[in-house]
Amino acid sequence: MNELLTNFKADEENEIRSQAKDMGHTFIQLTPEEQNQWDTAVASASDKWIEENEALGKPAGKVFEKAKELAKKYSN
């Protein structure tokens, strides 16, 4: 089942990319160094969101970590 879903996701992503390219959109693949720069740049925004929501009694840190875990799991 997992393989079926993975293949579906890849096919769907390829179709969406193809349609976007046909519409004239450009895709840029970041190098690992560029990705690290973006990760560093946005880290403070995430930290601020977590801090503000934790102050309201929400489990923002746990939610954020789970979101990162799921993003990593499903981005491959």
Stockholm file with secondary structure:
# STOCKHOLM 1.0

chainA/1-76         MNELLTNFKADEENEIRSQAKDMGHTFIQLTPEEQNQWDTAVASASDKWIEENEALGKPAGKVFEKAKELAKKYSN
#=GR chainA/1-76 SS CHHHHHHHHHHHHHHHHHHHHHTTCCCCCCCHHHHHHHHHHHHHHHHHHHHHHHHTTCCHHHHHHHHHHHHHHHCC
#=GC SS_cons        CHHHHHHHHHHHHHHHHHHHHHTTCCCCCCCHHHHHHHHHHHHHHHHHHHHHHHHTTCCHHHHHHHHHHHHHHHCC
//
